[in-house]
Amino acid sequence: MNFKIFIFTFIILFFVTATCLTPKPIIKDLIYNETSIVYVLDKSTISYFTRIILFKDTSNPRSEMANNYFNCTVDSKSKDIYCVFHSDEPFSRLWGTSASKLCFKDAKNSTIVLDECLYSINSFEKYPIPLNVKYSIPTYGGDVAISGAYIRFVAPYSPNLLVTSFEKSQLTVKGNFSDKSFNCNNITVSFPQGSGKFFINFDGLKTLAASYAPPVIFNISNTIRNNWLSTTQIITINGDNFFTNNSLVELYFDGERVDTHRINIANNHTQIQVTDINRDVGPMKVNISINGVNIQKSFDHCLNPILTSVTSVSHLTGGVITMSGSWLHKTGVIPTITIGSQPCIYIRSSYSPMELSCKLNPIYSYKEIDNNGKNISIIFNYEGCISISKTVTYSYNIRNLNNGILSLDDVFTLFGSNLGRFESPSIYLFGDDFAQDVKVEQFDISSDNSKIIFKVPPLRCQLFKVKFTCDNTTLTLSSYYSVSFSTKVLNSPSTINGTLNIDLYNINCHSSTSPILTIAPSDNSSSSTSPITCSKPSSPSATRFFQTKCKLPFGTGINKEFSINYVSATNYNKFSYEPPVVLSRTFSNLNENITINGRNFGDTLSNIQVHLNGIDISSTIHLLSDSEFTFKNLESFENGLLNITVDGNNNESPFYLTLPPVIYGIANKDNKVLGCGGFITIFGKKLLANEEEFRVKVIANDQETIVIESDEIKLIVKSNTTKSPNNVSVLVGEQIILSNLQLTNLEPKITVIPMIKNINNVLSSKIGGISLSDYISASLILSSGDLSLSCNLQCSVSPNESVYYNINTDDSDNQIIISTNENDITDNTDYLSCFTNSRVKETSGLLNIQFISNSYNYEVTIEEINDSTSLPYPTLTPISTSSSSSSSSSSSNNKETESSGGSSTKLGSFIIVNYWFLLVALFILN
């Protein structure tokens, strides 16, 4: 058994020894950057690189590492071998330790399959070291971001350890390198606080010089420290990376090193104070080094003057002003001083005392004075260091407030000096009882600026003080002043049970009594009303005036004088009652009287004046109360504005009064109307009323008529009835003004009797006339017997009475000239359409037309017509006229007449057509 083990061990050792016989590649050069690695091998080498095995620690390869390999090619010119590294993972994931292996293989011996991986990467002459490493380590330490390529490519021991020259040499690198999303080119390392320079070892062999971040200066300020011996300066430097050890600080002012004992790190890392040092005013160059690490660029600082006081001169005279403070003098240097926009000419300066004097020129125009002469900036320029004083400003004058006087009429006068010069002041009134100051909006300033005069505005309480504010300066008079009690009327009370609301000004705010109001007697009365106790003063808030309410007796009028007494103070004022207000109007039956409804009309007729369209109609008033008055509706009244004045008090909004129409009567001549759709004419006034309540309606035989024409004085309507008599009523709105007026129909007149047409044994004729509504019957008297005619009445489209009265008549025998031409039947003419179905042989006959009041007989010709050719008509005259005592009324209106006429015509046509159709049918059957 031992022999077998020996043989196996021998074979293994022989194999290893044979394998190691391949020499390492001869590296001529290494070319690499953030994304590529290329080894250049000498042409004499017999081996080449194959791959890299990266270890996660000193003994174990990375398990999650992606495949990689070298692609080696021979350069055609130099014959050198170029091995380019390829990886299936990005170069930012190339991390490992010093135990990582660089594998190679014999290029000559093809029998050797396996490559040799016995040598660590850093055992070769060349390998990638950290590239483009960037970081900044503050002196207070903490987590620091380090970026760069290959910074964890060959880490000693572990990628989570960073070897440094610190006492605790190994620092922790944060992050999970096995996480495939982790970027190895950006790592975070926890550094201790410190300063100065040190070394970092990224690969265990080669060190990299490093240092903490250089000091940075943000700003420098200078202050003064006073003690009982002397005054010294304190210079405060604010910045970063100053560390914590005073002895490590090297500070230079203008190249001169500051003693270490004067340096104190006031705030670790961020602030240095330099004490007990005296530097002259002006520019200063500052350099600093912390434990051998220098500031990257020197800092330029200006030591600026610090003022504690400045004297003042008048702008009108100018003069020398003296400034006191620190950093005002520098030997051999003459500064430039500017106060606002005005130059102050340098005169002198000194160390002890630290003062500077300069001269201002006089200014004669207010417009040239900066900032109204107050709080003007002082600007210094020492060798290019320009600064504005932050502690002290310059003012030309000082104001004084001496005293004040309050007159009986509440005019206040302030006395002082320079009260209104340059900037307009503000004046406020205040006191213990004031919730907030009251600003005086209007005041006058005397020409010499020694007085300010103003009227005291209404105040909530009577005791006040005066405060004067100007240029951020406030001056106050210590004395209290008492202003007179006053009032303000807030409303106009109604005439009945009215309430007068009054604001109370300047009252004793600590009293709770009720004011007493007394109304003075009017001009026509010698007695005054009884005193009225008003409500106790109240206020909705501490900033609002007090108010009282007074219940007044019945009254009317304007400018009523009253007195109000409160805590022994009396004020006189005036009020006016609420003006008359019109709400509506109503009319009595038949519109004879008009009642105006509203309020505040009073109860005395002598106190009220009413104008309609500027005309006084007060005399027509016969009933009056506070809420309404009634007056006679005269026919002469026209629509228009109604103005009301009660005891001198005018209504604010005039009321437009629309009056109802006035109906005079019916204008039809002899109370007659055309019997067939006749016109009825109404005469009156204001007939064109738009309101529905005033619309004029005419009713004839219980039917509303149709309006044909209307204007302000005339209304023409058309009746829809043929019945006689016409019972007519006229309404305005729903009120009946005229009723049961009877209009009788005009006597019918025949104007057109054409011939009787015989067409296919149908006799027909169209008989024209006016006012034919009383028609009863018609017949044709022949030698062979009488024929009854069926007639339909068609009323005229445009009935016209003038046509009726203008018909030609023969005064001697009272006969009408009748036309036989059917074309003379016009829109102004009624007509009867008559026909009968009979066989006649006669060529003439007697036409009888029976009306309620008359009957007419006319000789007519009968013409058989085979075509539409018209024959001349002879002129006919009536044979006889007989009166008829019978009276009847038409049984239908116009629409019914039209309808029946049309139906009869269609019926006749229908019978003729059917007759011919029957003859044709019999012929075919035979």
Summary of the structure (lengths in Angstrom):
residues: 926
radius of gyration: 64.2
end to end distance: 152.4
largest distance: 184.6
contacts: 2761
relative contact order: 0.04
helix: 10%
strand: 46%
